Structures are given as C-alpha cells and as structure tokens.
Amino acid sequence: MNEVQSAASVVARAIRGLAPSASDDAASLAAQARRCLEARDGSAAWLLAERLVRTRRGMVADDLVLRSLTLAALDDAAGAWRDVRAALAIDPLHPFANRLALASPDQAERDAATRRLQQPARGAGSARDSSDPVVAAAPAPARRPAAKARGRRRVAVIVPVYDDFTATALCFRTLLANPGDRYKRRIIAIDDATPDPRIAALLDELAQRGHIELVRNPDNGGFAMSVNRGLERLGPDEDVLLLNADTIAPPGLCARMARVAYMQDDIGTVTPLSNNGEYTSMPVRFRENPLPPPDALVELDRLAASQDAVDLVDLPNGVGFCLYVKRAVLETIGPLSTAFGRGYYEDVEFCLRARAAGFRHVCAPGIFVGHAGSRSFKDEKRSLVVANLPLLARLYPGYREQSAGFVRQDPLRAAIARLEQAWLFARQTPLALLVRGPAHDAMLVEHYAATQRAAGLDTIVATVEDGGLRLRDQAGGLPQNVVLTGDGPRELLRDLARLPVAHLAIADPDNLSDGLAAALAEMGWSYDVLLADSGSVDTRRPAAGSTGRVLAGSRHILPATRRLAHALAARFPDAMAKVLAPPELQPGGAAVPQVAASHDLLVVCDALSDSIEELVRGLAIALRQADPRGGIVVDGATSDDRAAMAPGNVFVLGEASADMLSCATSPGTAKGVFFPSRRWGLGDARLDGWMARGVPTAFFDPSVRQCDTAGRDLRLPPDASLEAVVSALRTWWLSLA
C-alpha cells in the first residue's frame, strides 16, 4: 500500500473523485473503480464494484467482470472466478470474460472460452435481411377489421425445430396426442438445419406417417426465417399457432386458444399462462421458472380450465413460445421481421406492429402450457438478447417503459393467485409449513427451508400481512401470489389445516399477534419454534403470555445462534430441555478479501430503519472527529444512499439480493464490525461468523445493563440512548489496535 493509501481510509479513497450525485451512476462507479485498480488500490476498487453490482442487481456482465478484477487484486481467486462464471452465464459471448476464462483452472472452461472467442463477432454471420423494412422503421399500417369465426376454423401449427431431441420428441408427442376437434388443424414443422440426426430422423418419420408437413432449411436461419417459411404455406382462411419445440401442449390447445381469440373482434394474438412465458410466467413474472413435472402440468392446466370465467388480461405484446395469431393480423401487417437474426425480439416487434395497426394482445388465464426454455439457443440466449435489444429500442422507444409499467401493475396477479391457490389446496404431496410475522430473519428462514429440502419437503412460508397470510414457496416454486384472508386467526388456520403439512414451525412467536400465536398453539399440531428475535429473550420486557405458551407446547426450540440460546436459558429456563442449539463455529476460516482498511468500521444490516440511519450519521460524525482517517462501510441500503454518503466518510454498498454474495457473509479484515439492530443482532448467524474469525465485533445484547467490553468485543444494552451508543462505539473503535 502506498503512502497516500495509508493516510486515508478505504472509504475516503473510494469516494475521492466520485461526486455524491454520481453515487448511483453506473458509469461513474465503474470509472472510479478502474482508476482505483490502476492505482493498485484493490480495496477501494472492490467497494465501488460491489456497489455497482448491487445497484444493478447483479444482472450486468460488465459489472461482474469488473468486480472479478478487484477480487483478483485482493488475492481472492475463488471469488474472482465465481464472478467470471456469473458474467458468462449472463452473456456467454462477453469477450473480456472469455479471455479471463482462458486462465481458468478448469480445462472444460478453458476449452469453452476458446470456442466462444473463435465465433464470429456479434452481428456477423447471422441470418439478417438487410432489405427488411423493419430495419429502417417500424411500419404502422391502417387497421383492417378482424374476421369473425364462422363454422370450423382452420389452424396451422408452425413448429420451428433446431436442437434438443428429448424436448422436441415430447412436444410432438403431446401435440399429436390431442387432435383438433371442431378446429381443423395441421402441423408444419420447420427443420432449421438441426445438428442432431435423431431429430432429423424423428421429423422424417412423422412426415412419412402423415402427422406433419415437413419443411427443411438448407442453413440455420433462426426463428423468424423458419416461421416465415411456414407462413408461406398458409391457406387463405387459416389462423396460426406459433409453438416452440420445447413446449408441452395441453389437450385441445388449438381450439381453446382460438375460442379466446374470437371472443372480441380486435384481439390479434393470444398467449397462455406458462412457467416460462415472460409476462405470462408463473409463479414469478419474467422469470424462467422451472418446468413442472408432467403430472403437475396436467393438473395446472386442468385447474386453469376449471376456474370460473376469468377476464382476459391485455399484454403489451404476445410471447412467441406459444402465440395464436389471427389471419387478419397477418393480412394487415405481414410476416415476422428477419432483422433480428437467429432469434429474440422478433415476436415482440411483430406484436408491436400489430398493436400499431389496432390489434390487441391478450393472455388466456384458462390455459397453461409448459415451456422448458432456451433449449435451441442454449447459452447463446443472453448474447442474442444483448445484440437485439438496441434495435427494438430504436424502433419502439416507448416499449421498455410500457413493459415496465405492466410489470409494476401486474394485472395477472389475481388470476395467477386463484390458480395457485387451487393448485395448493389440491396438493397431496407432504410439505413443511413455516408461520412467521412481517418482521423476520431471512437467514433463519432459509436455513429451515434447506433442512426440510434435505428431508424431501418443500417449505411453504406463511407470512402475516395486513390481517391475512401470504403463502410462498421458499424455493421460488408454487405458490408465490396466494393471500389467505379470514375473520380472525382461527378462520385463517382452518384454511392452513387443509394443507398436507408434515412439519410445522413457528418463527419468533413474539412477532405474531397474541390471537394468532395462541390459536397456533391450540391447534393440536406438533411444531417447532425458530428464534432469531432477541427481543423475545429480553428480561427487561414483560413476557408475552402467548410466547410462553407457544414455547411450552413446542417439540423443539431452535435459536439462530448459540449466543441466543444462552439468553433463552435466562428468559425461559423451563424450556431449555427442548432447545437444539446450533454447533459452535470454530475459529479461523477460509481466506477472504480485505474489504476495508484498518481505519474503517463495517456496519452490517439487511434493512436500515430510521433509527439505525440516525445512529450511522451520529457515528460518522464521532469517528471523523476522533480520527479524520476513519470511515464507515454500510452493508445494506439506506432510504437515501446519496445523502448518507455525502459526509465523505460513509460508503453504502446497497441492498444485496438473496443470490448475491454479501461481504457480511464473507468477513474481511475490517478494523471492527458493528451490528446496529437492537432487535436482530444477537440472533444474526453472521455475528458468530465474524467473531469466530477473531474480528472485533459490537452488538446489542439484552443480557447486559450497560455498555460492556468483553475482550475486543463490545456489548450494548438494547435500551441504551443514541448518545450512549455512539460514545461507546467511538471509545471501542479507538481502542482497537
């Protein structure tokens, strides 16, 4: 470390040259991080790169590559490779990430990087039609009235095929197992120069048997070119169903989609619900949710079809994995644009042209189609998205905001919640149920879910919310949108009693209403209690009667930390026979990056309340007065990060998502670490992680009556005033070597 670095904290070095108004600006954060790297200041560069990654939710490959370079500068090879791999998962053709991957310790990764770097540059060699009018401007023809259905409709199902034999075979098997009823249907398969001879043989066999019409492309042209070849074969009265070869068709798909399309004259396209359908994805929109097992797909579609009449929901655009298109749309706006090369966004552009011509795009909530997703493009998907998004944005500048508005409003939530609830209460597979209050410890919940997952059980988390219970699968599966309501706790619990619960847990009963906690204890169920809230064991607070009853009736009590288990003994000595304390962490641990220089204090908190932010501000002033070199790194997000960083000796990393590495879970070598929550600090497992590595730690402990130093650690009483806490922290910080 050079002389300039040693004279200032890492916070000051990171902020130097970064205006407070630029603390949320990605370009400014990246530029400052690169300057710090050039100055061989890896610690400051890491802070900036970490904030950059968190600000953009870890979704930008460039950010992850930059952070990997800062981790490498801190001799954290494992962390650096983790970021390189994450960057390649987002953008497999990212040139710099692939050049870094050439030095991977894994031979397969080196070989894959070599192959990617040998591919043509983005935009080169793809099947783009430069004469396509969409390249120049998005056409907006006058609207032509949609034809009404008369008698038997004819539907051509166009299925472009390229890769993934197993998914392709299943797609055709399910499609052929459900022949058209009063809708005359034919299947046109487009072999887009598949590299798999098994797929070619399958298509030949299906064509020879008369099940499909087969069209073969001489070269791989991509989705739009393949669809357009199918459109050339349409009759004058045929509608179209575009279907990906990795979908699983439910019974009567064509008839049901056509029925929705002709409910109103101005409907142009119809998209069903799916596990992987962009806007129509469930349980989480715009996510590639896992493909449910075959029996679950059948049940989801059956339940969707059996729901009472559900209003159609308008979409900004249809989605091409399963898209019913009326003939009138094709006659008005023509085929798909080939300006997008091998794939991605051509279906969006087609639908936006149709909308400009007066057609609507709707979701059919009564139909569910399984979709594996990205099978043909495999790891090219992100690269194609990155390449084609600018073209779509140029043609339709307002589209992204319209799409974002749909996501914010989430008009499909009600329909999806009804389907999820029907599916959940029809479920027979045993599950684990965790009931918790609105305030909770996320790490404790995830640990419980992981334990149940190892035992073969999904975990449904029931969270108290506005007088009801929100039910969510902890692993991200079904359900995610269900809210139970009722007149009082017992009515809510009667609904929960319908579930096939094999294991029940109650998290921090002190955070539940007395009525709900008492009702749970009186249900006659066997249950465990999870504890992370140190307020439950604070002897200065009157004991909540319901908490004592819940603990007395439990099978086991699982405190989040051994420190909390010791406090529990003082508060509820009769319950100690039921306590299963976590194992004690051993000192030491794997080498981790230096995230703060010796003058800095790391403040660890997942969510900063107003009182904690006030504490951080007071602490920043006290440390600066004590030593101008002192700085604070906040591992969390504030209500206004710019304002928090304005004093110049505070750096806010921002909120870390569940799948992003937090420096709080991978301790570094800060001068000291402070857990500012008066409620959760004692039960935070990360506290034990820091202490096991010998890092001086300050936290609130309900067992102490005044600020107390134990070795190099500082324990604070939860009822201490702000001034007393700041003073004790300042004295403790100055005492650290």
N, C-alpha and C positions, 0 to 999 in steps of 0.2 A: 504494500500500500504506500502510495507516495505521500509527500508531506501535506499536500492540500487535502487529501482524503483523511489523513489522521487528524486534521484540525477541525473537522466538521462531521456531524452525524451523517449517516447514510440518507436520512430523510432530507436534510439540507442539500446534500449533493444531488439527490433525485429531483428536488423541486427547483434547484437553481437553473434558470433558463426556461422554466416551464411556468407560464403565467397562470394564475388561478383560474382565469376564464378558459384556459385550454386544458384543464384537468380532465375533462370528459371528451376531448377531441382526440380521435384515434390517431390522426396524422401527427399531432404534436407529441403524444405519448410515445409513438414509435420512433420519431426523430430524436427525442431526448434519450430514449433507451439506446439507440445506436451510438449517440455521442458518448454516453457513459461506457459502452463497450469499447469504443475506440480509445477511451482514456483508461482502459483496463480496470474499470470500476464495476465489477460484476454484481455486487450487492445492490447498488443504486439502479443498475440496468434491470435487475430482476424485479425490483419494486415496480418500476414503470411497466415492464412487460406483463407482470402479474395483473396489475390494474387494467391494462389493455385487454387481456384475455377475459377477465371477469366482466368488463364493461360490455363486451360483445358476446358474452355468454359462451365463450369457447367455440364459436361457430366459424371462425375465420382462420384459414390455414396459415396465412402470413403471420398472424399473431402468435400462433403456436410455434412456428419456426423461430420467430424472434425469441420467444421465451426459452426455447431449447438451447439457443446460443448463450443466453445468460446463465442457464443451469450448467452448461458445459464450462463456462468461465468460473463457476463456483465448484468445479470438480464433482458435480452431481451427474455422473454418466447415466445412471438409471433414469433419472427424471428427464434428462435431455432426450434419450431415446423414446421415452413414453410420449413426449410432445411431438417428435418427428413422426411416430406412428399415427398419432391422432391427426396430425396435419394431412398425412397421406390418406387417412380414412375419409376426410372431408374433400380433398382434391387430389386424387391419385396421380395426376399428371403434373403436380406442382414441381417445377424444375429444380428449385433450390432444395426442397425437402428430399427429392430423389437423389440429388447429388450428395446430401448428407447421408442418405441411406446406403450409399455405396461403401461407407465405412462401418456399416452395421456389423455387430458380432455374429449375426445370423446369416448363414450363406444363402438361404432362400430369400431373405430380404434384399441382399445384395444383388441376386440374380433378377428379382422382380424390378428393382430400381434400374438395372441395366436395360431391361426390355422396355421399360417406360420411356427412358431417355432416348431410346432409338426410334420411338414412334414419331410420326410427323408432328410438327408444331400445331398448336390449336388452330382450327380453321382450315388447315391444309389437308387435302386428300379426302374431305368429306363430301357427301353427295349433295352439294348445294346447287341450286339452279339460279345462276346469276340473272337470268331473264325474268325470274319470278317477280310480279309487280309488288308483292308484299315487301320486298327489299327496299323499294323506294318509298312506298306509302301504304298505309292500311286502307283498303277500299271500303267505302261505306255506301253500297248501292241502295236504291229505294226499296222499301219493304214490299214483298209480294205476299198476298194473303195465303195463309196455310190452308192446304186442302183438308177437308174433314174426312174422317174414316167412313167408308161405305162398304158394307159387306166384309169379305175376307181380305185382310191386309196381307201384302207380301213383304217379307223382311229378309234382307241379305245380311248374314252374319259374316263380317270380314275379320279374319284372324291372321295377323302377321306373325310369322314364326321364324326364330333365329336359333336360340340356344336353350339348354336345359331340357333334356329328354323327359325326365320324370314329371316335371310340371306340365310340359306340353301334352304328354300322354294323358294325364289326369284331366286337363282342360277338355280335350276332345271326348274323353270317356264320359264326363258329366254332361257335356253339351249334347252328345248323341243319345244319352240315356233319357233325355227329356224332349221328345219330338214335338214340333209345333202342333197346337190344337186347331183353333179356328183361324190362326195366323199362319199362312203358308210360308215356310221358312226354307232357306237353303244356306249352306255354309261354303264360303270361299276362303280357302287357306292360301296365304302367300308365303312361299318358301323364300325367305330373304337371304339366299345363299348360305344356308346353315352349314357350319363346320362339322356337325355331328352326323355321321352316316346313319345312326339309329333313327334320328328324326326324319331324315330323307326317306328311309325305308318305311317308317310309320305313315308318312303322308302318302307315299305311293300306294300302300295297302288300302288306306281309307278311300283314296280316289278310285282304285280299281273296284272296290266294293260299292261305289256309287254314293258313299256317305258325304263326300266333299267334292268341290271343284278345286282343282289344284293349279296355281299359277306359280311359276318359278322365275325369280330374278337371276340374271346372269352374274350380278355382283351384289354385294351388300349395300343396299341403298338407304336403309333406315325406315323408320315408322311411316313417315308421311308419304314417301315414294311407294311403299308397299300398299298402303291404304288406297292411294290414288289408282293404282293398278286394279284394285278390286272395284273401286267406284266406276271404272270404265266399263265394267261388265253388268252394271245395273240395268234393269228394265225400267220402262217409263213410270211404273206405279209402285216401285219398291222403296221402302224405307231401309235404313241401315242400322245395324248394331255393330259398333266397333268394339272388339273384345281382345284383350291381351291374352297371350298364350299361357300366362301363369295365373289365370283366374280359375275359379271353380264355380260353374254355373248351377244355380238352384233350379228346381222344377219350374217349368212354364215361364222361363226368363223372358223370352221374346214377347209373349202375349201380355205379361204383366207390365213390361216396360212400355209397350205400345198403348196399353189401356191408359196409363198415366199421361203419355204424350198427347193423346187426343181428348183429354179432359177439357182443355181450353185451346182455342184456335192459335193463340200467339205463342204457345210453348214450342220451342225449337228443338231442344235436346233434353234428355233425362239421364240422370246419374243415380245409381243406387247407393245405399249405405255399404260400407266395407270396413275391414280392418285397416286397409291401406288405400285410401281414396282421396288424399289431400283434404279438401273441405269436408268431405263426407266420411272421413275416417272416424272410427270409434274404437275404444273409448276416448282417445285424445285426438282432436283435430290436427291435421298437418303433421302427423307422425306415422311412421311405418310401424304400426302396432303388429305384434306377432300374429302370424296366421293361425287361427284356432284349429284344433283337431277336426277331422271330418264330421264326427258326431255333433260337436259343438256348432259347426257351420250349419248343419241341417236344422238344429234346434233354434239357432238365432234367426234363420230365415223363416222358420215356421212361426216363431213368436212375432216377428216383424209383420208377417202377413195377417196374423190373427188380431193385431191391435185394432181397436175401434178406428173409424175414419180419422186419418191424420191429415192436417192441412199440408199441402205441398210447400216447400221452402225454396224461395228463389236463391240462386247462386250467382256469383259474379261471372262464372263460366262453368261449363261442364268439364268432366275429367275423363281423359281418353282411355283409361283402363277398361271401362265398360260404359259406353256412351251411345244411347239411342238417338239417332238423327232423323228427323222427318225429311221426306223427299223435297218438300217445299223449301227447306233451308238450302239444300244442295243446288236447287234450280235458281235460287236467288243469289248465292254468294260463291258458288263453285266449289272446287275441291280444297284439300289441305295445301298449305304453302310448303314448298320444299326448301325455303330459305333457312330452315333451322337444321339442315344437315341430317345426321343419322337419328336425331331424336331430341325431345324435350322442348316444350312450349309451343309446338305446332298445334296441339289440340286447344291450348289457351287462345292462341291467335285466331284460330278458326272460329271459336265461340265468340270472341270479341267482335269479329267481323259480323257474325250473325246478330249479335246484340245491337250493333250499329244499324242493322237493317230492320230492327224492330222485333226480333225474336227473343224469347225468354229462355233461361236455363234453370231447370228445377231439379231438386233431389226428391227421389221417391223413398220416403222413410219406411214403406212397407215391403221393401226388397233388400236383401242382404247378399252380397257377392264376396266371396273370399278372394284375396289377391296377395300372392307371395311377394311380388315387387322386385324390380331391378335384376331379374334373372338373366335377361338377354344382355343388358349392358354391364352387369356385374359391377366392378369397381370403376367403370367409366362414368357412372351416373353423375357424380358431382362435377366432373370435368365438363360434361355436356351442359349441365345447368349453368356453370360459371361462364361458359362460352356463349350461351344463347340468351341469357337474361338481359344483357345490354341491348340486344336487338329488339326484344319485346318492349323494353322500357322506352326505346326511341320511338317505336310505332304507337305505343299507347302510354303516354307519360302519366296518366292518372290511374293506371291499373293497380299499381302496388298499394296506393292509399285506399282504393276501393276494396282490395283484398284484405288489407289490414283492418278496415272498418268491419268487414264481415266477421273476421276472426274475433275482434273485440266484442261485438254484439252476440256472436254465437247463437244464431236463431235456431240451430238444430239441437241445441242442448235439451230442450223439453222432450222432443221426440226420442232422442237417444236415451235420456234418463228413464222414460217409460219402458223402452225395450230392455235396458239394463236391469231395471227392477223386476220385470217379468222373468228375465233370464236368471237373476239371482235367486228368486224365490221358487223357481222350478228346479234349481240345482240340487243334486243329491250327493255329490262328492263332498266329503267332510272338509271343514275349513277351521282355521283359527280366527277368533274374533277378539279384537282389542278395542276397548272403550276408553276414550280419553277426553279431556277438556280442551277448550280452544287454545290454551297455553300448554305447550308440551315440549319435551326434549326429543328432537328429531333423531338423535343418535341412539337413544334408548329404544325408540320405536323400531328403527331399522335393525338393531341388534336382535330384538324379539322376533321380528319377521324372518331374519336369517336363520334363527334357531328353529323356527317352525318349518321353514322351507327345507331345512336339512332332514326334518322328520316327515317330509312329504305333504305338508299342508300349506295351502295358500293362506295369507293373512288379510282379512278384511278389517280395516280400521274405521271405527265409528266415532266421529268427532262431533262433540256438542257444538251446534252452530245455530244461533237465532232461534232457540227453543226447539230445534229439531236435531236430527242426527244425519250428518253427511257420511255416506259409506263409500270407501275407496279401497281398491286392492293395492296393497303396499308395493307390489312389484310392478305396478303400472297396467295390469290387466283389467278385465271387467270385474266390478263396476268402477267408474270414476265420477259419475254425474248424479248418483242417486241421493236424494234427501228425503228422509222419513219425517213426517210431521204427525202430531197427535195431541190430544188433550191430556197432557201430563205425562210424567215419566213411565207409568205403568202401561199406558197405551203404546208408547214407543217400544217398550221392552217386549210387549206381546208380538210386535212385528219381528223383532230380532229373534224371538223364540221359534219362529218358523224356519230359521236357517239351520242347516245341518252342522251345528257347532261341535267340534271335537275338543277344542281347547279355548278357554275364555281367560282373558287378562284384563285387569283394570289398571290404567296408568294414572298415578298421582290422584287418588280419590279426593284429596283436599281441593282439587281444581274442579270437581263436579259439584253440582248443586246437591244440597242435603237430600232432596227428594229423590234424585236420580241415583245417588250413591246408596241410599237406604233401599231403594227398590231393587237395585242390582244384588245387594247382599241378601235380600229376602226371596230371590227367585228360585232358590234351591239348587243353583248351578254350582259346580266345582270350579274354582277360579284361582288364579294367581294375581298378585299385586306387584306392579312395577313402580319403583320410586326414583325420581330424579329431583323433585322439587324440595329444596332444603327447608322451605317454609313449613313443610309437614312435620319436621323434627325440631322446630324452634321452640324451646321450652318457655320462651317469654310470651308466646302466643297461646291463647286458650285453645285447648284441644277440641277440634271439631268432633262432635259425637259420632257423626256418620263415618269419619275416617277410622275411629277406633273400632266401630262395628265391622267395617269392611276388612280391616286387618285381622280382627278376631275370627272372622268367618272364612278367611282365605286358606288355601292349601299351602302356598309358598309365598314369600315376600322376596322380591329381587331388587335390591338397591343398585343404582348405577355404578357406584364406586364403593370401595372398602371404607373410605372416609365417611360416606353417608351411612353405611351400615353401623359404624361406631356411634354416630349421632342418634341413629334409630334406637339403639340399646338404651340410651338415656331417656328417650322420649316414651318408648313403649317397651319396657323391659319384659312384659309377659309375652310379647310377640317374637322374641329372639329365637325361640326354638324353630320357627318357620323360616328364618332368614337364610337365604342362599347368597352369600357374599361373593363377588367376582374374585378371580385369582389376583394375587398381588403382583404388580408389574415388577420385573427385575431391573435393577439399574443398568444403564448403558443403552445400547440400541445401535441401529444402522447409522452410518454416516449420513448427515443431512446438510443441505446448503446453508451457508451463513446468510440469513435473511435480514439481519440488522447488525450494525456495527456496535462496538462496546458502549457507545453513548446512548443507545436507543432502548426504549421500552415498548414492548409489543402488548397491545390491548386486544384481547380475544373476546369477541362477542358475535353471535349469529345475527341478532337483531338489536339495534341500539334504540332504546327508548329515550324520551325527552330527558329524563333524569340522568341517564348514562351519558348522553351527549353533553349535558351541563357539566358532569364530572370530568369528561375528557377535556373540555375547554378550560376548566379550572386547573387541571393537572398540567396542561400545555403551558399555561402562564407560569405556574410554580416551577416547572422544570427549566424553563428559559431563564427565569430569574436566578435559579440556583447554578446553572451552567449553560451558557449560550450554545454549547455543542449538543445539548440534549434534544432528542426528538422522540416522537410517538408514532408508531405504526399501528393503525387500526385495522384489525382483521374482521371486516364487516362493512355494512353500508350505513350511512347516516341519512338524515332527512334532506341534507343539502351538503354534498361532499365538497363542493367548491368553497362554501363558507367555512367548512371545517378545516380545509387545507390552507385557507387564506393567511393564518398567522405565520406560516413558513416553517414551522417545526412539527407539523402533523401531516402524515400521509395516509390516506384512506384507500385500502385495497379494493373495497367494494364487496358486494354480496357474491358468495361462491355458490354455484348450483350444486345439486346433490352429487353429480358425476364429475365435478372439478376438484382437483387437489387443493386443499387449503393449507396454508403454512401452519395453521393451528393444529392440524392433524399430523404434520410432519415437522416437528420442532427444529428450530435452528439454534443459533448461538446468540440470541439477544441478551442484553445486559440483565434484563428481567422480564417477566411476563405477568400481566395483571388480568384477572377475570373480573369484570366490573358488575356482573349481575348479582344483586343481593339475593336473588331467588334460586338461580340455577347453578351458580359456581361450584358449590360443594358436590353436586351430583353430576358434574361435567366430566366424562371419562378422559377428555383431553388434558384436564388438570393433572391427573395421575401420570399421563404420558410425559408431560414436561418435567414433573418432579422426579420421575424415575430416571431421567437423563441428567439430573443434578442441576437443572436450570432454576435459579431463584424465582419464586412464584408468590404472588399476592392474591388473596381471595377472601370472600366473606364466609365466615364460619359461625353458625348460630350457637356454638358451644362456648364462645368467648364473650366476655362482658366489656372488654376494652381492647384497643389495638395491641397486638401481641406479636413479638418476633420469636419464631422458633427456628433456630439455626439461621439459614439465609432466607427463610420464607416469612411472609407477613400475613397474619390472620386478622381480619377486620370484623367487628360486630355488625350484623345487618342493620341495626338501628342507629349506627353512628351518623353524625351530621356530615354534610358535604365538606364543610371546612375541616372537620377532624380527619376525614378520609384523605383529602388532598394533602394535609400536613403530614400524616403518617406515611403516605406513599412517597412524598418528597424526601423525608428523612431516610426511609428504607432505600430508596434509589441511590441517594448519595453515599450510603454505607456500603454499597456493593463495590467490590474491587473491580 
